């Protein structure tokens, strides 16, 4: 069974990535991740560490707090 919180986070990552017109590969490059890691995050298949959340928020050009807010606000 999928973890709803990770799916919610993945949807937010994808939303902000698309807002910047970035491909998964381009975001992965900005964050120094593999493209497959971005795909797994967006599908809620991986639970990112705090350090990786910081890298993601920087790559998505948003504050970490915005990335972690409820998806009801997106």
Secondary structure, DSSP 8 states (H G I E B T S, - for coil): ---HHHHHHHHHHHHHHHHTT--HHHHHHHHT--HHHHHHHHTT-----HHHHHHHHHHTTS-HHHHHS-GGG-
